[in-house]
Each structure stands twice: as C-alpha cells, then as structure tokens.
Amino acid sequence: MLPAQHKLTSPTQFRRTMKGSRRAGTRTVVVHARDNAGTDKEAEIAATGPRFGLIVSKAVGNAVVRHRTSRRLRHVCMTFIPKLPSSVDVVIRALPASATASSEQLEKDLAKALRKQWDI
C-alpha cells in the first residue's frame, strides 16, 4: 500500500502535474513528472517526499483488471520513493498493455520512463 503522504489526492494536483510536466511513454505506461522545487509549497512537498497518482481507465479492462493493475502499479511506485527527489510529483497513466504485463515488466517500463527524466 502506498502511504498517504506519497499520493496525489485532488484533481488540481493531477491537473497541475500533467500540465506543467515532462512526459515519457513506454509500451505499458505514460509517465508525467513534475519537479516542484522552487514553488511556494516547496517546504510542504519536501517534507512528504515524492508523490504519485494513477490513472487507470476503462480502456485497460474491466473493474477486476483495473484494480489489479492499480495494485501492481502502487507496489511498483513504492520501490521508486527512495530513488526520486522529494519534490517530484508523478502521474502514471496505464495503457491497455499494462493489463497483461507482469509486475516486473511494469517496474522496468516505469524505470525506463523515469530514467528519461531523471537519472535513477
């Protein structure tokens, strides 16, 4: 389970991250990442560490498949918490191929997308 301090919760946070971010895609996910260093909320964000948000639409599959995909992605996000700067917000949009991908493949694809933006 992803701790509450590492979650994007409001639509405003999702919108801000997706609008002012760099985007990188792979076969299973599209990653939008934004570094909030230097903004007004820098102290608050730095205290909580990187935050993640997931978008898993009906294109991925039925409810069972979407929830399974979300659980896998949340678990994968846990491995990236110590690797990312504390001021980063990340939105992960699952593509239909993520429904059949293993957790290892999701982690590999997420690492590849994040590597394009940060050296992790």
DRENPA-141458 format. One record per atom (N, C-alpha, C): residue in three letters; atom name; residue number from 1; x, z, y. Coordinates in Angstrom, 2 decimals. Example, Ala and Ser with C-alpha at 12.3 -4.5 7.8 and 13.67 -1.06 7.14 Angstrom:
% DRENPA-141458
+-----+------+-----+---------+---------+---------+
| res | atom |   n |      c1 |      c3 |      c2 |
+-----+------+-----+---------+---------+---------+
| ALA |    N |   1 |   13.19 |    7.80 |   -5.69 |
| ALA |   CA |   1 |   12.30 |    7.80 |   -4.50 |
| ALA |    C |   1 |   13.20 |    7.80 |   -3.30 |
| SER |    N |   2 |   12.85 |    7.08 |   -2.25 |
| SER |   CA |   2 |   13.67 |    7.14 |   -1.06 |
| SER |    C |   2 |   12.90 |    7.87 |    0.03 |
+-----+------+-----+---------+---------+---------+
END
This chain:
% DRENPA-141458
+-----+------+-----+---------+---------+---------+
| res | atom |   n |      c1 |      c3 |      c2 |
+-----+------+-----+---------+---------+---------+
| MET |    N |   1 |    0.84 |    0.00 |   -1.18 |
| MET |   CA |   1 |    0.00 |    0.00 |    0.00 |
| MET |    C |   1 |    0.88 |    0.00 |    1.25 |
| LEU |    N |   2 |    0.53 |   -0.79 |    2.20 |
| LEU |   CA |   2 |    1.27 |   -0.90 |    3.45 |
| LEU |    C |   2 |    0.85 |    0.25 |    4.37 |
| PRO |    N |   3 |    1.78 |    1.08 |    4.85 |
| PRO |   CA |   3 |    1.42 |    2.20 |    5.72 |
| PRO |    C |   3 |    0.73 |    1.72 |    7.00 |
| ALA |    N |   4 |   -0.13 |    2.54 |    7.55 |
| ALA |   CA |   4 |   -0.93 |    2.18 |    8.72 |
| ALA |    C |   4 |   -0.07 |    1.79 |    9.92 |
| GLN |    N |   5 |    1.06 |    2.44 |   10.11 |
| GLN |   CA |   5 |    1.89 |    2.12 |   11.27 |
| GLN |    C |   5 |    2.56 |    0.76 |   11.16 |
| HIS |    N |   6 |    2.47 |    0.12 |    9.99 |
| HIS |   CA |   6 |    3.06 |   -1.20 |    9.79 |
| HIS |    C |   6 |    1.99 |   -2.30 |    9.69 |
| LYS |    N |   7 |    0.79 |   -2.02 |   10.19 |
| LYS |   CA |   7 |   -0.29 |   -3.00 |   10.12 |
| LYS |    C |   7 |   -0.73 |   -3.44 |   11.51 |
| LEU |    N |   8 |   -1.00 |   -4.72 |   11.65 |
| LEU |   CA |   8 |   -1.69 |   -5.22 |   12.82 |
| LEU |    C |   8 |   -3.18 |   -4.98 |   12.57 |
| THR |    N |   9 |   -3.87 |   -4.39 |   13.52 |
| THR |   CA |   9 |   -5.25 |   -3.99 |   13.26 |
| THR |    C |   9 |   -6.29 |   -4.71 |   14.08 |
| SER |    N |  10 |   -5.99 |   -5.07 |   15.31 |
| SER |   CA |  10 |   -7.03 |   -5.63 |   16.17 |
| SER |    C |  10 |   -6.88 |   -7.15 |   16.29 |
| PRO |    N |  11 |   -7.99 |   -7.81 |   16.57 |
| PRO |   CA |  11 |   -7.92 |   -9.26 |   16.78 |
| PRO |    C |  11 |   -6.99 |   -9.63 |   17.94 |
| THR |    N |  12 |   -6.89 |   -8.76 |   18.93 |
| THR |   CA |  12 |   -6.00 |   -9.01 |   20.06 |
| THR |    C |  12 |   -4.55 |   -9.05 |   19.61 |
| GLN |    N |  13 |   -4.17 |   -8.13 |   18.73 |
| GLN |   CA |  13 |   -2.79 |   -8.12 |   18.22 |
| GLN |    C |  13 |   -2.51 |   -9.38 |   17.42 |
| PHE |    N |  14 |   -3.45 |   -9.82 |   16.59 |
| PHE |   CA |  14 |   -3.27 |  -11.06 |   15.83 |
| PHE |    C |  14 |   -3.13 |  -12.24 |   16.77 |
| ARG |    N |  15 |   -4.02 |  -12.32 |   17.75 |
| ARG |   CA |  15 |   -4.03 |  -13.44 |   18.69 |
| ARG |    C |  15 |   -2.72 |  -13.49 |   19.47 |
| ARG |    N |  16 |   -2.27 |  -12.35 |   19.98 |
| ARG |   CA |  16 |   -1.02 |  -12.29 |   20.76 |
| ARG |    C |  16 |    0.17 |  -12.71 |   19.90 |
| THR |    N |  17 |    0.19 |  -12.26 |   18.67 |
| THR |   CA |  17 |    1.30 |  -12.61 |   17.78 |
| THR |    C |  17 |    1.31 |  -14.09 |   17.46 |
| MET |    N |  18 |    0.15 |  -14.64 |   17.17 |
| MET |   CA |  18 |    0.09 |  -16.06 |   16.80 |
| MET |    C |  18 |    0.33 |  -16.97 |   18.00 |
| LYS |    N |  19 |   -0.11 |  -16.55 |   19.18 |
| LYS |   CA |  19 |    0.00 |  -17.39 |   20.35 |
| LYS |    C |  19 |    1.44 |  -17.45 |   20.89 |
| GLY |    N |  20 |    2.11 |  -16.31 |   20.92 |
| GLY |   CA |  20 |    3.44 |  -16.28 |   21.51 |
| GLY |    C |  20 |    4.54 |  -16.17 |   20.49 |
| SER |    N |  21 |    4.38 |  -16.83 |   19.36 |
| SER |   CA |  21 |    5.33 |  -16.62 |   18.27 |
| SER |    C |  21 |    6.04 |  -17.91 |   17.88 |
| ARG |    N |  22 |    7.03 |  -17.70 |   17.02 |
| ARG |   CA |  22 |    7.66 |  -18.82 |   16.34 |
| ARG |    C |  22 |    7.01 |  -18.93 |   14.97 |
| ARG |    N |  23 |    6.86 |  -20.15 |   14.50 |
| ARG |   CA |  23 |    6.15 |  -20.38 |   13.24 |
| ARG |    C |  23 |    7.08 |  -21.06 |   12.26 |
| ALA |    N |  24 |    6.96 |  -20.63 |   11.00 |
| ALA |   CA |  24 |    7.72 |  -21.26 |    9.93 |
| ALA |    C |  24 |    6.83 |  -21.30 |    8.70 |
| GLY |    N |  25 |    6.86 |  -22.40 |    7.99 |
| GLY |   CA |  25 |    5.99 |  -22.54 |    6.83 |
| GLY |    C |  25 |    6.75 |  -22.85 |    5.56 |
| THR |    N |  26 |    6.13 |  -22.48 |    4.45 |
| THR |   CA |  26 |    6.64 |  -22.81 |    3.12 |
| THR |    C |  26 |    5.46 |  -23.34 |    2.32 |
| ARG |    N |  27 |    5.66 |  -23.48 |    1.03 |
| ARG |   CA |  27 |    4.59 |  -24.02 |    0.17 |
| ARG |    C |  27 |    3.40 |  -23.06 |    0.06 |
| THR |    N |  28 |    3.65 |  -21.76 |    0.13 |
| THR |   CA |  28 |    2.58 |  -20.79 |   -0.11 |
| THR |    C |  28 |    2.12 |  -20.04 |    1.14 |
| VAL |    N |  29 |    2.96 |  -19.94 |    2.17 |
| VAL |   CA |  29 |    2.59 |  -19.17 |    3.35 |
| VAL |    C |  29 |    3.06 |  -19.85 |    4.63 |
| VAL |    N |  30 |    2.38 |  -19.52 |    5.73 |
| VAL |   CA |  30 |    2.84 |  -19.87 |    7.07 |
| VAL |    C |  30 |    3.04 |  -18.54 |    7.78 |
| VAL |    N |  31 |    4.21 |  -18.35 |    8.37 |
| VAL |   CA |  31 |    4.56 |  -17.08 |    8.99 |
| VAL |    C |  31 |    4.70 |  -17.28 |   10.49 |
| HIS |    N |  32 |    3.96 |  -16.46 |   11.25 |
| HIS |   CA |  32 |    4.07 |  -16.39 |   12.69 |
| HIS |    C |  32 |    4.76 |  -15.07 |   13.01 |
| ALA |    N |  33 |    5.88 |  -15.09 |   13.71 |
| ALA |   CA |  33 |    6.60 |  -13.86 |   14.02 |
| ALA |    C |  33 |    6.93 |  -13.82 |   15.50 |
| ARG |    N |  34 |    6.74 |  -12.64 |   16.07 |
| ARG |   CA |  34 |    6.99 |  -12.45 |   17.50 |
| ARG |    C |  34 |    7.77 |  -11.17 |   17.70 |
| ASP |    N |  35 |    8.83 |  -11.26 |   18.49 |
| ASP |   CA |  35 |    9.62 |  -10.08 |   18.83 |
| ASP |    C |  35 |    9.08 |   -9.54 |   20.15 |
| ASN |    N |  36 |    8.64 |   -8.30 |   20.13 |
| ASN |   CA |  36 |    8.04 |   -7.67 |   21.31 |
| ASN |    C |  36 |    9.04 |   -6.88 |   22.14 |
| ALA |    N |  37 |   10.31 |   -7.01 |   21.87 |
| ALA |   CA |  37 |   11.32 |   -6.30 |   22.65 |
| ALA |    C |  37 |   11.25 |   -6.74 |   24.10 |
| GLY |    N |  38 |   11.29 |   -5.77 |   25.01 |
| GLY |   CA |  38 |   11.22 |   -6.09 |   26.43 |
| GLY |    C |  38 |    9.83 |   -6.09 |   27.00 |
| THR |    N |  39 |    8.80 |   -5.89 |   26.18 |
| THR |   CA |  39 |    7.44 |   -5.83 |   26.69 |
| THR |    C |  39 |    7.11 |   -4.40 |   27.09 |
| ASP |    N |  40 |    5.94 |   -4.20 |   27.68 |
| ASP |   CA |  40 |    5.52 |   -2.88 |   28.14 |
| ASP |    C |  40 |    5.36 |   -1.89 |   26.99 |
| LYS |    N |  41 |    4.99 |   -2.37 |   25.84 |
| LYS |   CA |  41 |    4.74 |   -1.50 |   24.70 |
| LYS |    C |  41 |    5.97 |   -1.36 |   23.80 |
| GLU |    N |  42 |    7.13 |   -1.67 |   24.33 |
| GLU |   CA |  42 |    8.35 |   -1.66 |   23.51 |
| GLU |    C |  42 |    8.59 |   -0.30 |   22.87 |
| ALA |    N |  43 |    8.40 |    0.78 |   23.60 |
| ALA |   CA |  43 |    8.66 |    2.11 |   23.04 |
| ALA |    C |  43 |    7.71 |    2.42 |   21.90 |
| GLU |    N |  44 |    6.44 |    2.06 |   22.06 |
| GLU |   CA |  44 |    5.45 |    2.32 |   21.01 |
| GLU |    C |  44 |    5.76 |    1.53 |   19.75 |
| ILE |    N |  45 |    6.08 |    0.26 |   19.90 |
| ILE |   CA |  45 |    6.35 |   -0.60 |   18.76 |
| ILE |    C |  45 |    7.65 |   -0.19 |   18.07 |
| ALA |    N |  46 |    8.66 |    0.15 |   18.85 |
| ALA |   CA |  46 |    9.94 |    0.54 |   18.27 |
| ALA |    C |  46 |    9.79 |    1.79 |   17.42 |
| ALA |    N |  47 |    8.86 |    2.66 |   17.78 |
| ALA |   CA |  47 |    8.67 |    3.90 |   17.03 |
| ALA |    C |  47 |    8.01 |    3.65 |   15.68 |
| THR |    N |  48 |    7.24 |    2.59 |   15.57 |
| THR |   CA |  48 |    6.50 |    2.36 |   14.33 |
| THR |    C |  48 |    7.17 |    1.39 |   13.39 |
| GLY |    N |  49 |    8.07 |    0.58 |   13.87 |
| GLY |   CA |  49 |    8.71 |   -0.40 |   13.01 |
| GLY |    C |  49 |    7.97 |   -1.71 |   13.01 |
| PRO |    N |  50 |    8.39 |   -2.68 |   12.20 |
| PRO |   CA |  50 |    7.72 |   -3.98 |   12.19 |
| PRO |    C |  50 |    6.28 |   -3.84 |   11.69 |
| ARG |    N |  51 |    5.41 |   -4.70 |   12.25 |
| ARG |   CA |  51 |    4.01 |   -4.66 |   11.84 |
| ARG |    C |  51 |    3.63 |   -6.00 |   11.24 |
| PHE |    N |  52 |    2.76 |   -5.96 |   10.23 |
| PHE |   CA |  52 |    2.35 |   -7.15 |    9.50 |
| PHE |    C |  52 |    0.84 |   -7.31 |    9.55 |
| GLY |    N |  53 |    0.38 |   -8.55 |    9.59 |
| GLY |   CA |  53 |   -1.03 |   -8.87 |    9.47 |
| GLY |    C |  53 |   -1.18 |  -10.02 |    8.49 |
| LEU |    N |  54 |   -2.27 |  -10.01 |    7.74 |
| LEU |   CA |  54 |   -2.51 |  -11.05 |    6.73 |
| LEU |    C |  54 |   -3.77 |  -11.83 |    7.07 |
| ILE |    N |  55 |   -3.71 |  -13.13 |    6.82 |
| ILE |   CA |  55 |   -4.88 |  -14.00 |    6.91 |
| ILE |    C |  55 |   -4.98 |  -14.72 |    5.57 |
| VAL |    N |  56 |   -6.03 |  -14.38 |    4.83 |
| VAL |   CA |  56 |   -6.25 |  -14.99 |    3.52 |
| VAL |    C |  56 |   -7.67 |  -15.54 |    3.55 |
| SER |    N |  57 |   -7.81 |  -16.84 |    3.78 |
| SER |   CA |  57 |   -9.12 |  -17.45 |    3.96 |
| SER |    C |  57 |   -9.75 |  -17.84 |    2.63 |
| LYS |    N |  58 |  -10.99 |  -18.30 |    2.71 |
| LYS |   CA |  58 |  -11.71 |  -18.74 |    1.52 |
| LYS |    C |  58 |  -11.08 |  -19.96 |    0.87 |
| ALA |    N |  59 |  -10.23 |  -20.65 |    1.59 |
| ALA |   CA |  59 |   -9.53 |  -21.80 |    1.01 |
| ALA |    C |  59 |   -8.60 |  -21.37 |   -0.12 |
| VAL |    N |  60 |   -8.18 |  -20.11 |   -0.11 |
| VAL |   CA |  60 |   -7.29 |  -19.59 |   -1.15 |
| VAL |    C |  60 |   -8.03 |  -19.43 |   -2.46 |
| GLY |    N |  61 |   -9.30 |  -19.04 |   -2.39 |
| GLY |   CA |  61 |  -10.08 |  -18.85 |   -3.62 |
| GLY |    C |  61 |  -11.24 |  -17.91 |   -3.39 |
| ASN |    N |  62 |  -11.86 |  -17.50 |   -4.49 |
| ASN |   CA |  62 |  -12.99 |  -16.58 |   -4.37 |
| ASN |    C |  62 |  -12.49 |  -15.18 |   -4.00 |
| ALA |    N |  63 |  -13.40 |  -14.22 |   -3.89 |
| ALA |   CA |  63 |  -13.04 |  -12.88 |   -3.42 |
| ALA |    C |  63 |  -11.99 |  -12.21 |   -4.30 |
| VAL |    N |  64 |  -12.12 |  -12.36 |   -5.59 |
| VAL |   CA |  64 |  -11.16 |  -11.74 |   -6.51 |
| VAL |    C |  64 |   -9.75 |  -12.30 |   -6.28 |
| VAL |    N |  65 |   -9.65 |  -13.59 |   -6.14 |
| VAL |   CA |  65 |   -8.36 |  -14.24 |   -5.93 |
| VAL |    C |  65 |   -7.79 |  -13.86 |   -4.57 |
| ARG |    N |  66 |   -8.63 |  -13.83 |   -3.54 |
| ARG |   CA |  66 |   -8.17 |  -13.46 |   -2.19 |
| ARG |    C |  66 |   -7.64 |  -12.03 |   -2.16 |
| HIS |    N |  67 |   -8.34 |  -11.12 |   -2.80 |
| HIS |   CA |  67 |   -7.90 |   -9.71 |   -2.81 |
| HIS |    C |  67 |   -6.60 |   -9.55 |   -3.59 |
| ARG |    N |  68 |   -6.48 |  -10.26 |   -4.70 |
| ARG |   CA |  68 |   -5.24 |  -10.20 |   -5.48 |
| ARG |    C |  68 |   -4.07 |  -10.74 |   -4.66 |
| THR |    N |  69 |   -4.31 |  -11.85 |   -3.97 |
| THR |   CA |  69 |   -3.28 |  -12.44 |   -3.12 |
| THR |    C |  69 |   -2.90 |  -11.49 |   -1.99 |
| SER |    N |  70 |   -3.88 |  -10.85 |   -1.39 |
| SER |   CA |  70 |   -3.61 |   -9.90 |   -0.31 |
| SER |    C |  70 |   -2.79 |   -8.72 |   -0.81 |
| ARG |    N |  71 |   -3.13 |   -8.19 |   -1.97 |
| ARG |   CA |  71 |   -2.37 |   -7.07 |   -2.54 |
| ARG |    C |  71 |   -0.92 |   -7.47 |   -2.79 |
| ARG |    N |  72 |   -0.72 |   -8.66 |   -3.33 |
| ARG |   CA |  72 |    0.64 |   -9.13 |   -3.59 |
| ARG |    C |  72 |    1.42 |   -9.29 |   -2.30 |
| LEU |    N |  73 |    0.78 |   -9.87 |   -1.29 |
| LEU |   CA |  73 |    1.47 |  -10.07 |   -0.01 |
| LEU |    C |  73 |    1.79 |   -8.73 |    0.66 |
| ARG |    N |  74 |    0.88 |   -7.77 |    0.59 |
| ARG |   CA |  74 |    1.15 |   -6.45 |    1.17 |
| ARG |    C |  74 |    2.35 |   -5.80 |    0.48 |
| HIS |    N |  75 |    2.41 |   -5.92 |   -0.84 |
| HIS |   CA |  75 |    3.53 |   -5.37 |   -1.59 |
| HIS |    C |  75 |    4.84 |   -6.05 |   -1.19 |
| VAL |    N |  76 |    4.80 |   -7.34 |   -1.02 |
| VAL |   CA |  76 |    5.99 |   -8.08 |   -0.61 |
| VAL |    C |  76 |    6.43 |   -7.66 |    0.79 |
| CYS |    N |  77 |    5.47 |   -7.43 |    1.68 |
| CYS |   CA |  77 |    5.79 |   -7.00 |    3.05 |
| CYS |    C |  77 |    6.56 |   -5.70 |    3.06 |
| MET |    N |  78 |    6.28 |   -4.82 |    2.10 |
| MET |   CA |  78 |    6.97 |   -3.53 |    2.03 |
| MET |    C |  78 |    8.49 |   -3.72 |    1.89 |
| THR |    N |  79 |    8.89 |   -4.77 |    1.19 |
| THR |   CA |  79 |   10.33 |   -4.99 |    0.99 |
| THR |    C |  79 |   11.03 |   -5.47 |    2.25 |
| PHE |    N |  80 |   10.26 |   -6.00 |    3.21 |
| PHE |   CA |  80 |   10.86 |   -6.53 |    4.44 |
| PHE |    C |  80 |   10.87 |   -5.53 |    5.58 |
| ILE |    N |  81 |   10.23 |   -4.37 |    5.42 |
| ILE |   CA |  81 |   10.19 |   -3.39 |    6.50 |
| ILE |    C |  81 |   11.60 |   -2.96 |    6.92 |
| PRO |    N |  82 |   12.51 |   -2.61 |    6.01 |
| PRO |   CA |  82 |   13.84 |   -2.20 |    6.47 |
| PRO |    C |  82 |   14.72 |   -3.35 |    6.95 |
| LYS |    N |  83 |   14.35 |   -4.58 |    6.64 |
| LYS |   CA |  83 |   15.19 |   -5.73 |    6.97 |
| LYS |    C |  83 |   14.91 |   -6.32 |    8.34 |
| LEU |    N |  84 |   13.71 |   -6.08 |    8.88 |
| LEU |   CA |  84 |   13.31 |   -6.68 |   10.15 |
| LEU |    C |  84 |   13.52 |   -5.72 |   11.31 |
| PRO |    N |  85 |   13.74 |   -6.26 |   12.52 |
| PRO |   CA |  85 |   13.82 |   -5.38 |   13.70 |
| PRO |    C |  85 |   12.49 |   -4.63 |   13.88 |
| SER |    N |  86 |   12.58 |   -3.45 |   14.47 |
| SER |   CA |  86 |   11.39 |   -2.62 |   14.59 |
| SER |    C |  86 |   10.39 |   -3.15 |   15.61 |
| SER |    N |  87 |   10.77 |   -4.08 |   16.44 |
| SER |   CA |  87 |    9.86 |   -4.58 |   17.48 |
| SER |    C |  87 |    9.16 |   -5.88 |   17.09 |
| VAL |    N |  88 |    9.18 |   -6.25 |   15.83 |
| VAL |   CA |  88 |    8.63 |   -7.53 |   15.38 |
| VAL |    C |  88 |    7.21 |   -7.37 |   14.85 |
| ASP |    N |  89 |    6.35 |   -8.30 |   15.26 |
| ASP |   CA |  89 |    5.02 |   -8.43 |   14.67 |
| ASP |    C |  89 |    4.99 |   -9.72 |   13.87 |
| VAL |    N |  90 |    4.45 |   -9.65 |   12.65 |
| VAL |   CA |  90 |    4.43 |  -10.81 |   11.75 |
| VAL |    C |  90 |    3.00 |  -11.03 |   11.27 |
| VAL |    N |  91 |    2.51 |  -12.25 |   11.39 |
| VAL |   CA |  91 |    1.22 |  -12.64 |   10.81 |
| VAL |    C |  91 |    1.51 |  -13.64 |    9.71 |
| ILE |    N |  92 |    1.00 |  -13.34 |    8.52 |
| ILE |   CA |  92 |    1.22 |  -14.20 |    7.35 |
| ILE |    C |  92 |   -0.11 |  -14.86 |    6.99 |
| ARG |    N |  93 |   -0.12 |  -16.18 |    7.04 |
| ARG |   CA |  93 |   -1.32 |  -16.92 |    6.65 |
| ARG |    C |  93 |   -1.08 |  -17.51 |    5.26 |
| ALA |    N |  94 |   -1.90 |  -17.09 |    4.32 |
| ALA |   CA |  94 |   -1.76 |  -17.57 |    2.94 |
| ALA |    C |  94 |   -2.35 |  -18.96 |    2.81 |
| LEU |    N |  95 |   -1.63 |  -19.84 |    2.16 |
| LEU |   CA |  95 |   -2.10 |  -21.19 |    1.87 |
| LEU |    C |  95 |   -2.70 |  -21.21 |    0.46 |
| PRO |    N |  96 |   -3.51 |  -22.21 |    0.12 |
| PRO |   CA |  96 |   -4.13 |  -22.25 |   -1.21 |
| PRO |    C |  96 |   -3.16 |  -22.12 |   -2.37 |
| ALA |    N |  97 |   -1.94 |  -22.59 |   -2.22 |
| ALA |   CA |  97 |   -0.95 |  -22.49 |   -3.30 |
| ALA |    C |  97 |   -0.56 |  -21.03 |   -3.59 |
| SER |    N |  98 |   -0.82 |  -20.13 |   -2.66 |
| SER |   CA |  98 |   -0.46 |  -18.72 |   -2.87 |
| SER |    C |  98 |   -1.32 |  -18.06 |   -3.93 |
| ALA |    N |  99 |   -2.47 |  -18.64 |   -4.23 |
| ALA |   CA |  99 |   -3.37 |  -18.06 |   -5.23 |
| ALA |    C |  99 |   -2.75 |  -18.08 |   -6.62 |
| THR |    N | 100 |   -1.97 |  -19.09 |   -6.92 |
| THR |   CA | 100 |   -1.38 |  -19.21 |   -8.25 |
| THR |    C | 100 |    0.09 |  -18.82 |   -8.29 |
| ALA |    N | 101 |    0.64 |  -18.46 |   -7.12 |
| ALA |   CA | 101 |    2.05 |  -18.10 |   -7.06 |
| ALA |    C | 101 |    2.27 |  -16.67 |   -7.55 |
| SER |    N | 102 |    3.41 |  -16.43 |   -8.16 |
| SER |   CA | 102 |    3.75 |  -15.09 |   -8.60 |
| SER |    C | 102 |    4.24 |  -14.27 |   -7.40 |
| SER |    N | 103 |    4.33 |  -12.97 |   -7.59 |
| SER |   CA | 103 |    4.83 |  -12.10 |   -6.53 |
| SER |    C | 103 |    6.26 |  -12.47 |   -6.16 |
| GLU |    N | 104 |    7.05 |  -12.84 |   -7.14 |
| GLU |   CA | 104 |    8.44 |  -13.24 |   -6.88 |
| GLU |    C | 104 |    8.49 |  -14.50 |   -6.02 |
| GLN |    N | 105 |    7.61 |  -15.45 |   -6.32 |
| GLN |   CA | 105 |    7.57 |  -16.69 |   -5.53 |
| GLN |    C | 105 |    7.11 |  -16.40 |   -4.10 |
| LEU |    N | 106 |    6.12 |  -15.51 |   -3.94 |
| LEU |   CA | 106 |    5.65 |  -15.16 |   -2.61 |
| LEU |    C | 106 |    6.77 |  -14.49 |   -1.82 |
| GLU |    N | 107 |    7.52 |  -13.60 |   -2.47 |
| GLU |   CA | 107 |    8.62 |  -12.93 |   -1.79 |
| GLU |    C | 107 |    9.70 |  -13.93 |   -1.39 |
| LYS |    N | 108 |   10.01 |  -14.85 |   -2.27 |
| LYS |   CA | 108 |   11.02 |  -15.88 |   -1.99 |
| LYS |    C | 108 |   10.58 |  -16.76 |   -0.81 |
| ASP |    N | 109 |    9.32 |  -17.18 |   -0.80 |
| ASP |   CA | 109 |    8.82 |  -18.03 |    0.27 |
| ASP |    C | 109 |    8.75 |  -17.28 |    1.60 |
| LEU |    N | 110 |    8.36 |  -16.02 |    1.56 |
| LEU |   CA | 110 |    8.30 |  -15.22 |    2.79 |
| LEU |    C | 110 |    9.71 |  -15.01 |    3.34 |
| ALA |    N | 111 |   10.66 |  -14.74 |    2.46 |
| ALA |   CA | 111 |   12.05 |  -14.57 |    2.89 |
| ALA |    C | 111 |   12.58 |  -15.86 |    3.52 |
| LYS |    N | 112 |   12.25 |  -16.98 |    2.91 |
| LYS |   CA | 112 |   12.70 |  -18.27 |    3.44 |
| LYS |    C | 112 |   12.12 |  -18.52 |    4.83 |
| ALA |    N | 113 |   10.85 |  -18.21 |    5.02 |
| ALA |   CA | 113 |   10.22 |  -18.41 |    6.33 |
| ALA |    C | 113 |   10.80 |  -17.46 |    7.37 |
| LEU |    N | 114 |   11.03 |  -16.22 |    6.99 |
| LEU |   CA | 114 |   11.60 |  -15.26 |    7.94 |
| LEU |    C | 114 |   13.06 |  -15.56 |    8.24 |
| ARG |    N | 115 |   13.79 |  -16.11 |    7.27 |
| ARG |   CA | 115 |   15.18 |  -16.46 |    7.47 |
| ARG |    C | 115 |   15.32 |  -17.55 |    8.53 |
| LYS |    N | 116 |   14.33 |  -18.40 |    8.65 |
| LYS |   CA | 116 |   14.37 |  -19.44 |    9.67 |
| LYS |    C | 116 |   14.31 |  -18.85 |   11.07 |
| GLN |    N | 117 |   13.78 |  -17.62 |   11.18 |
| GLN |   CA | 117 |   13.61 |  -16.99 |   12.48 |
| GLN |    C | 117 |   14.61 |  -15.89 |   12.75 |
| TRP |    N | 118 |   14.94 |  -15.12 |   11.71 |
| TRP |   CA | 118 |   15.89 |  -14.01 |   11.81 |
| TRP |    C | 118 |   16.85 |  -14.11 |   10.63 |
| ASP |    N | 119 |   18.01 |  -13.57 |   10.80 |
| ASP |   CA | 119 |   18.98 |  -13.55 |    9.71 |
| ASP |    C | 119 |   18.74 |  -12.30 |    8.86 |
| ILE |    N | 120 |   17.93 |  -12.48 |    7.81 |
| ILE |   CA | 120 |   17.66 |  -11.35 |    6.92 |
| ILE |    C | 120 |   18.18 |  -11.67 |    5.53 |
+-----+------+-----+---------+---------+---------+
END
